[in-house]
């Protein structure tokens, strides 16, 4: 019942307006901070939430006594010099004229912390109306609370929470001022005879903030789910919080009950985010299939809005109520409300508050609506999704600390040489540093952007902001000429103008100008913003650079938070200038810049899946701050060059490093060792076994064995060099597959040679095992040699793709020349042997002249011919005939 009581008290604050009575003291702790503090202020007991402004600040405030307050669930990203700050109002003038109310500093990151803070002496709660978290150097409000009650007018003690709630709750209204007691409604029923239905205790609250929830879980490091359950009203408020990039969505869904797998199908989902105009959205979707919505109102399929499944753009089918949305510090928060009971039996899932249910989440890209599709189309989420069990009735708080994301950059305006910077003023809408005055400075029609200037390059300003705004450049981030120690670099109280009569101002940044200064109004603080001063030229405007195309093209880049700024400069004239990112030209993303016949520059992104013109496809990628220009000579047929890089360049954008891909020394050693093994030693051993058996003893066998074993050692060492250089062992390319197969066969040959069967005893037929072994050994060796040669060829081809075809062609021709030379020598020897054998066959005698001994004595090699293949384990056969060639004696 304790949880139900808390829900009922919140319901009273949110919706009731009928009247009640109660005692604030019933909800206070008996300890009130310092023992000498009184509790006379009418604000004692106030509980309210902080409004998030910057730095992901969250928390709830409770005033304990006249000099102490407690902050719970406090989240905040660190600032520079941060204080508890008091002011008479939350407007710009009052907050900038505020004052520290405590000596406590907040110069750190807070993660779900509880703080108990004491006011400075002589300060009371009645002396300020706003308590904020304030960064003094930048005049930034991270978040604040209003020190006033939101008091319901009247509350009737109606039925207990179990009876539920009927009707639309009215909006709460702020009370004209704090009070110490409230009277019950005249219509309130008496509980004298029903003590079990005594009036519930009521907590007097300040303003609730939509960024605060009762529960929170982390789905991923960049996606959180928050919720507040209201069983009395039969609703649940859900907050989806994620670090989203532009055009991304986040989705959360309840799976159908009773499913063991395939939870997405039939799920009741909400797709939420910020649209292309920066406005929040939360829409009810039904997951009919694992595909994009077909948008066929007659037979819809895929992930479509409920309105499509309900009969075609039936907006009454959207049962999700958008409550609030924001994007602060790169974190998007969408709060929406839905009923616990499903409204539509087909497309909605009823939420069980007492047991766990299967829920699904996802993030992905979103197509905006168009003339045909009135709703947004979620794209495939890829790996950014997941499942988990969730019981919304349990109290859970897994979210410790603020979520950190890349801070979105403000607009950037670059002051190029010869261009004029127009300084105007307009209403503040998205000023980057709240709080701010009603009117701020605009640079080239952009609201307070970051202005980038170059040292040594004069900057021409046209001041048109009005006569009530005086432009100046200062070292003070606040401006307003209120800092006695500030340095004024240009401008002053006289620099003001209007569009009809602008005030021209030229400023030349020099070597002594700091990297960061500010353009501001001389009379009012915080109307301008930052001015970044860089060294002149592209090489100084960007953090890193790398030469491409043999130093004929230079790439410049700067990585800043979630953006990358690129510039490309060509040293020769051309009709266009392009760079591509990928492992090769095919299947790469390219960026092409050109200037058309009217002198207008264009930069577009393309995807290339081939080398023909039809293989180049626009991607539609959004590129900002685009600029393309040609300088010096005009482009003509006589001075236009067509050039491209002979090799690719490896670039690490984050490290700011670049390296031209070339033949690494280790890979060169690998290739040389493989050539020694497969091009010299292995072929040499094979040739020795075939043509050197005429040598005395078993010399041919030793040559064969030692050359083969040496080749095996060399190729294994070469393999280790390649694996070490490439940081791994894989078979993704043809070279790796063929090379691995050839090495396996070579290793098997060594094992096979060691296990060879011996010859049969003289006089007996050849053993079958020996015959089989001979064929296996012979054909395995030939196969290994063939694969080894293919491996050498594919290896050079792979290096050609990696290092440029032109630099590898000499190696390719040299390898083929060596192969044909060896083949020619072998062919010549085989041909000579064939001819010699035919000649011997014409004069063969078998024991015709003299005795066998005489015939043997006539043989110059004692019975062995040049092409004999007897090995060391061969045995003489007396039954075998002897072939000799005789010449006539004259």
WOQUI-V905257 format. One record per residue. N is the residue number from 1. SS is DSSP state (a for helix, b for strand, c for the rest). OMEGA is omega in degrees with one decimal (999 if undefined). Layout:
n;ss;omega
N;SS;OMEGA
N;SS;OMEGA
//
This chain:
n;ss;omega
1;c;-178.8
2;a;178.0
3;a;178.7
4;a;179.2
5;a;179.0
6;a;179.2
7;a;-179.1
8;a;177.8
9;a;177.8
10;a;178.2
11;a;177.9
12;a;179.1
13;a;-173.4
14;a;-164.2
15;a;-168.4
16;c;-179.8
17;c;-169.8
18;c;179.4
19;c;179.9
20;c;171.6
21;c;-178.0
22;c;-179.1
23;c;178.4
24;a;-175.1
25;a;-177.5
26;a;-175.3
27;a;-175.9
28;c;174.1
29;c;179.5
30;c;177.5
31;c;-173.0
32;c;177.8
33;c;-178.5
34;c;-175.7
35;c;-178.5
36;c;178.8
37;c;175.9
38;c;178.7
39;c;-175.6
40;c;-177.1
41;c;177.6
42;c;179.7
43;c;179.1
44;c;-177.3
45;c;179.5
46;c;174.1
47;b;-175.9
48;b;-177.4
49;b;175.6
50;c;171.9
51;b;178.0
52;b;177.2
53;c;179.5
54;c;170.7
55;c;174.8
56;c;-177.1
57;c;174.0
58;b;174.0
59;b;177.8
60;b;-177.5
61;b;170.5
62;b;177.5
63;b;-174.8
64;b;179.2
65;b;-173.4
66;c;-177.7
67;c;-175.4
68;b;172.2
69;b;-179.9
70;b;176.2
71;b;179.4
72;b;-178.7
73;b;-172.0
74;b;175.2
75;b;175.4
76;b;170.0
77;c;-172.6
78;c;174.4
79;c;-176.6
80;c;-179.9
81;c;-164.6
82;b;-178.5
83;b;163.6
84;b;-165.0
85;b;177.4
86;b;177.8
87;b;-177.8
88;c;179.7
89;c;-178.5
90;c;176.8
91;c;-174.3
92;a;-176.3
93;a;-178.5
94;a;-176.9
95;a;178.6
96;a;176.6
97;c;-178.9
98;c;-172.6
99;b;175.4
100;b;-179.8
101;b;178.5
102;b;177.7
103;b;-178.9
104;b;175.9
105;b;-177.0
106;c;-174.4
107;c;177.5
108;c;175.0
109;c;-179.1
110;b;-176.0
111;b;176.5
112;b;-175.4
113;b;172.5
114;b;-178.0
115;b;172.6
116;b;-168.5
117;b;178.2
118;b;177.6
119;c;173.0
120;c;179.4
121;c;177.3
122;c;173.7
123;c;176.0
124;c;-177.7
125;a;-178.6
126;a;-176.3
127;a;176.1
128;c;-176.7
129;c;-179.9
130;b;173.2
131;b;-175.2
132;b;171.6
133;b;-163.6
134;b;174.8
135;b;-171.9
136;c;-175.3
137;c;-177.3
138;c;-178.4
139;c;-173.5
140;b;173.1
141;b;178.4
142;b;-179.5
143;b;-177.0
144;b;174.6
145;b;172.7
146;b;-177.7
147;c;177.1
148;c;-179.3
149;c;165.3
150;c;-169.4
151;c;172.4
152;c;-177.1
153;c;179.7
154;c;177.2
155;c;173.0
156;c;174.4
157;c;-178.1
158;c;-177.8
159;c;179.6
160;c;-174.3
161;a;-176.8
162;a;-177.5
163;a;176.6
164;c;-175.5
165;c;-177.7
166;c;176.9
167;c;179.4
168;c;-178.2
169;c;176.8
170;c;178.6
171;c;176.0
172;c;179.7
173;c;178.8
174;c;177.6
175;c;-179.9
176;c;179.6
177;c;-178.7
178;c;178.1
179;c;-175.1
180;c;-178.4
181;c;179.2
182;c;-178.4
183;c;178.0
184;c;177.3
185;c;177.9
186;c;-179.2
187;c;-177.8
188;c;-179.2
189;c;179.7
190;c;179.0
191;c;-178.3
192;c;-177.8
193;c;-178.6
194;c;-177.0
195;a;-179.4
196;a;-179.8
197;a;179.2
198;c;-179.1
199;c;178.7
200;c;174.6
201;c;-174.8
202;c;176.2
203;c;178.5
204;c;-171.7
205;b;168.8
206;c;-174.4
207;c;173.6
208;c;-179.2
209;c;-178.1
210;c;177.6
211;c;-177.8
212;c;179.3
213;c;179.2
214;c;-172.5
215;b;-179.9
216;b;172.4
217;b;177.4
218;b;175.7
219;b;171.1
220;b;178.3
221;c;-178.6
222;c;-177.8
223;b;179.3
224;b;175.9
225;b;177.2
226;b;176.8
227;b;173.2
228;b;-176.9
229;b;177.2
230;b;-176.7
231;c;179.8
232;c;179.7
233;c;-178.7
234;c;-178.1
235;b;173.2
236;b;174.8
237;b;-176.9
238;b;175.8
239;b;175.1
240;b;-174.3
241;b;-175.6
242;b;173.4
243;c;-176.1
244;c;168.5
245;c;-178.3
246;c;178.3
247;c;174.9
248;b;176.0
249;b;168.4
250;b;-174.8
251;b;176.9
252;b;-173.0
253;b;172.0
254;b;180.0
255;c;174.9
256;c;-178.6
257;c;175.4
258;c;-178.8
259;c;175.7
260;c;177.7
261;c;-178.5
262;c;-173.3
263;c;-175.9
264;c;-176.9
265;c;179.9
266;c;-177.7
267;c;178.2
268;b;-169.7
269;b;170.0
270;b;177.4
271;b;-172.1
272;b;177.9
273;b;176.9
274;b;-176.4
275;c;-176.3
276;c;177.3
277;c;-179.5
278;c;179.8
279;c;-178.3
280;b;174.4
281;b;173.8
282;b;-172.7
283;b;-178.5
284;b;-180.0
285;b;176.4
286;b;-176.7
287;b;-178.2
288;c;-178.1
289;c;178.5
290;c;-178.3
291;c;174.6
292;b;-178.9
293;c;178.2
294;c;-179.2
295;c;174.8
296;c;-175.6
297;c;178.8
298;c;179.8
299;c;-175.6
300;c;176.7
301;c;179.9
302;c;179.1
303;b;-173.9
304;b;172.1
305;b;177.2
306;a;-177.8
307;a;178.0
308;a;178.9
309;a;-177.6
310;c;175.4
311;c;173.2
312;c;175.3
313;c;174.8
314;c;-172.7
315;a;176.9
316;a;179.7
317;a;178.3
318;c;-176.3
319;c;177.5
320;c;-179.3
321;b;176.5
322;b;-179.5
323;b;-173.1
324;b;174.7
325;b;179.2
326;b;170.6
327;b;-175.8
328;b;177.1
329;c;179.1
330;c;180.0
331;b;178.8
332;b;176.6
333;b;175.8
334;b;176.5
335;b;177.9
336;b;-177.9
337;b;175.1
338;b;179.4
339;b;176.5
340;c;178.5
341;c;177.9
342;c;-178.5
343;c;-179.5
344;c;-175.7
345;c;-176.3
346;c;-170.0
347;c;-177.8
348;c;177.8
349;c;175.8
350;c;-175.8
351;c;177.4
352;c;-176.6
353;c;-176.7
354;c;-179.9
355;c;-176.5
356;c;175.5
357;b;178.1
358;b;178.4
359;b;-175.4
360;b;174.9
361;b;179.3
362;b;172.1
363;b;179.5
364;b;179.5
365;b;-175.0
366;b;172.1
367;b;179.7
368;c;177.0
369;c;177.7
370;c;-176.6
371;c;-178.5
372;c;-178.8
373;c;-176.9
374;c;-179.3
375;c;177.8
376;c;-177.4
377;b;176.2
378;b;176.6
379;c;179.6
380;c;-175.7
381;c;-178.0
382;c;-177.7
383;c;-175.1
384;c;176.5
385;b;178.9
386;b;178.1
387;b;170.0
388;b;174.3
389;b;-178.5
390;b;172.9
391;c;-175.5
392;c;179.4
393;c;178.5
394;c;176.6
395;c;-175.6
396;c;173.9
397;b;179.8
398;c;-172.2
399;c;-177.8
400;c;176.1
401;c;-179.8
402;c;175.1
403;c;-176.6
404;c;177.2
405;c;175.6
406;c;-178.9
407;c;-179.9
408;c;-178.8
409;c;173.0
410;c;176.6
411;c;-179.0
412;b;174.1
413;b;-178.9
414;b;179.1
415;c;179.3
416;c;178.5
417;c;177.0
418;c;178.0
419;c;-179.0
420;b;177.8
421;b;-179.0
422;b;-179.5
423;b;177.3
424;b;178.3
425;b;179.3
426;b;-177.9
427;b;178.4
428;c;178.7
429;c;-178.4
430;c;178.7
431;c;-170.1
432;c;-174.9
433;c;178.5
434;c;-5.4
435;c;-174.7
436;c;177.5
437;c;-177.8
438;c;-178.5
439;b;-178.1
440;b;-178.7
441;b;174.4
442;b;177.6
443;b;-177.1
444;c;176.7
445;c;174.8
446;b;-175.8
447;b;174.4
448;c;-180.0
449;c;168.9
450;b;-178.6
451;b;-178.4
452;b;179.8
453;b;-177.4
454;b;173.7
455;b;-179.1
456;c;179.1
457;c;179.9
458;b;179.1
459;b;-179.9
460;b;177.9
461;b;169.8
462;b;-172.6
463;b;-178.2
464;c;-173.1
465;c;-178.0
466;b;-177.1
467;c;178.0
468;c;179.0
469;c;177.9
470;c;-174.6
471;b;171.7
472;b;-179.9
473;b;-168.7
474;b;173.6
475;c;-177.4
476;c;-179.0
477;c;-178.9
478;c;-177.4
479;c;-179.8
480;c;178.5
481;c;179.4
482;c;-178.4
483;c;-176.6
484;c;-176.9
485;c;-178.1
486;c;176.5
487;c;178.8
488;b;-176.7
489;b;179.2
490;b;177.9
491;b;-177.5
492;c;-174.9
493;c;-178.7
494;c;-175.1
495;c;177.0
496;c;-178.2
497;b;-179.7
498;c;-178.1
499;c;-178.9
500;c;179.2
501;c;-178.9
502;c;177.3
503;b;179.3
504;b;178.3
505;b;177.3
506;b;-179.8
507;b;-179.3
508;b;175.0
509;c;-178.3
510;c;-176.2
511;c;-176.8
512;c;-179.8
513;c;179.3
514;c;179.5
515;c;-178.0
516;b;172.4
517;b;-174.2
518;b;169.1
519;b;-172.2
520;b;173.1
521;b;-176.9
522;c;-173.3
523;c;-175.0
524;c;-179.6
525;c;169.3
526;c;171.3
527;c;178.2
528;c;-176.9
529;b;-169.4
530;b;173.7
531;b;-177.8
532;b;-177.9
533;b;-178.9
534;b;175.7
535;b;-174.8
536;c;178.2
537;c;179.8
538;a;-178.0
539;a;178.6
540;a;178.2
541;a;-178.3
542;c;-174.2
543;c;-173.4
544;b;178.0
545;b;178.9
546;b;176.1
547;b;177.4
548;b;174.7
549;c;177.2
550;c;175.2
551;c;175.8
552;c;176.5
553;b;178.7
554;b;177.6
555;b;176.4
556;b;178.0
557;b;173.4
558;b;175.8
559;b;-176.5
560;b;179.5
561;c;-177.1
562;c;179.3
563;b;172.3
564;b;180.0
565;b;-176.2
566;b;172.3
567;b;-179.9
568;b;179.9
569;b;176.1
570;b;-176.7
571;c;178.3
572;c;179.9
573;c;179.3
574;c;177.6
575;c;177.2
576;c;177.1
577;b;-174.5
578;b;170.2
579;b;-178.7
580;b;178.9
581;b;-179.9
582;c;179.2
583;c;177.5
584;c;-179.3
585;c;178.6
586;c;-178.4
587;c;178.8
588;b;173.7
589;b;-177.7
590;b;176.3
591;b;-173.2
592;b;176.5
593;b;178.5
594;b;177.3
595;b;-176.0
596;c;-176.2
597;c;178.6
598;c;179.7
599;c;179.7
600;c;-179.1
601;b;178.8
602;b;172.2
603;b;-178.0
604;b;179.6
605;b;-178.0
606;b;172.3
607;b;-177.3
608;b;176.5
609;c;177.2
610;c;-177.5
611;c;177.9
612;c;-179.3
613;a;180.0
614;a;-179.1
615;a;-179.5
616;b;-173.0
617;b;175.3
618;b;179.4
619;c;-177.0
620;c;-179.9
621;c;-179.8
622;c;177.2
623;c;-179.1
624;c;178.1
625;c;-177.9
626;c;177.9
627;c;179.9
628;c;-177.8
629;c;172.9
630;c;-177.7
631;c;178.1
632;c;-171.2
633;c;173.3
634;c;-179.0
635;c;177.1
636;c;178.1
637;c;-177.5
638;c;-177.1
639;c;179.8
640;c;-179.5
641;c;172.7
642;c;-174.9
643;c;176.4
644;c;-177.8
645;c;179.1
646;c;179.0
647;c;-179.8
648;c;-179.8
649;b;175.8
650;b;-176.4
651;b;171.2
652;b;-176.5
653;c;-177.5
654;c;-179.2
655;c;-178.7
656;c;-176.8
657;b;179.2
658;b;179.6
659;b;177.2
660;b;178.8
661;c;178.8
662;c;-177.0
663;c;179.6
664;c;-179.0
665;a;-178.1
666;a;177.7
667;a;175.7
668;a;176.5
669;a;177.5
670;a;-179.4
671;a;-179.4
672;a;-180.0
673;a;177.9
674;a;176.5
675;a;177.3
676;a;-177.0
677;a;-172.7
678;a;-178.0
679;a;-177.0
680;a;-171.2
681;a;-178.3
682;a;175.6
683;a;178.4
684;a;178.1
685;a;178.4
686;a;178.9
687;a;177.8
688;a;179.0
689;a;-176.4
690;a;-168.9
691;a;-176.5
692;c;-179.7
693;c;176.9
694;c;-179.3
695;c;178.3
696;c;179.5
697;c;179.6
698;c;-178.9
699;a;178.5
700;a;-177.9
701;a;178.6
702;a;177.2
703;a;-179.7
704;a;-175.1
705;a;-175.3
706;a;177.6
707;a;179.7
708;a;179.2
709;a;176.9
710;a;178.1
711;a;179.9
712;a;178.2
713;a;-178.6
714;a;-177.4
715;a;177.3
716;a;175.1
717;a;177.2
718;a;176.5
719;a;178.7
720;a;177.2
721;a;-178.6
722;a;180.0
723;a;179.5
724;a;-178.2
725;a;-177.0
726;c;174.7
727;c;176.9
728;c;-178.6
729;c;179.5
730;c;-177.8
731;c;-176.9
732;c;-175.0
733;c;178.8
734;a;179.5
735;a;-179.2
736;a;-179.7
737;a;-178.5
738;a;179.5
739;a;178.8
740;a;178.8
741;a;-179.8
742;a;178.9
743;a;178.0
744;a;178.3
745;a;178.6
746;a;177.4
747;a;178.4
748;a;177.9
749;a;179.5
750;a;178.3
751;a;179.9
752;a;178.1
753;a;179.3
754;a;-176.5
755;c;-175.2
756;c;176.8
757;c;177.5
758;c;179.0
759;c;179.0
760;c;179.2
761;c;-179.6
762;c;-179.3
763;c;179.5
764;c;178.8
765;c;-178.4
766;c;-180.0
767;c;-178.9
768;a;-179.8
769;a;179.8
770;a;-179.9
771;a;178.8
772;a;-179.0
773;a;-178.8
774;a;-179.5
775;a;179.7
776;a;-178.2
777;a;-177.4
778;a;-175.0
779;a;174.0
780;a;177.4
781;a;178.4
782;a;178.5
783;a;179.4
784;a;178.2
785;a;179.4
786;a;178.4
787;a;177.9
788;a;177.8
789;a;177.0
790;a;178.8
791;a;176.8
792;a;-179.3
793;a;-179.3
794;a;176.6
795;a;177.5
796;a;177.3
797;a;178.4
798;a;175.7
799;a;178.2
800;a;177.5
801;a;-176.0
802;a;-171.5
803;a;-178.1
804;c;-174.6
805;a;-175.9
806;a;-176.1
807;a;-178.2
808;a;-177.2
809;a;177.9
810;a;177.9
811;a;178.7
812;a;180.0
813;a;179.2
814;a;179.4
815;a;178.6
816;a;178.1
817;a;177.7
818;a;-179.9
819;a;-178.7
820;a;177.7
821;a;178.1
822;a;179.5
823;a;-179.9
824;a;179.6
825;a;179.4
826;a;178.9
827;a;-179.5
828;a;-179.7
829;a;179.0
830;a;179.6
831;a;177.7
832;a;178.3
833;a;178.9
834;a;179.6
835;a;179.9
836;a;179.4
837;a;178.8
838;a;179.8
839;a;179.2
840;a;-176.6
841;a;-178.3
842;c;-176.4
843;c;-178.5
844;c;174.9
845;c;177.4
846;c;177.9
847;c;-179.7
848;c;-174.4
849;c;174.6
850;c;-179.9
851;c;178.5
852;a;-179.4
853;a;179.2
854;a;179.2
855;a;-179.6
856;a;-179.7
857;a;179.6
858;a;-179.1
859;c;-178.2
860;c;-177.0
861;c;176.8
862;c;174.5
863;c;-179.0
864;c;177.4
865;c;-179.5
866;c;-176.5
867;c;176.8
868;c;-178.7
869;c;177.0
870;c;177.7
871;c;-175.7
872;c;-179.2
873;c;176.7
874;c;-178.2
875;c;178.2
876;c;-178.7
877;c;-178.2
878;c;-178.5
879;c;-175.8
880;c;179.2
881;c;179.3
882;c;179.3
883;c;178.2
884;c;176.8
885;c;-177.0
886;c;173.3
887;c;-179.3
888;c;178.3
889;c;-177.7
890;c;999
//
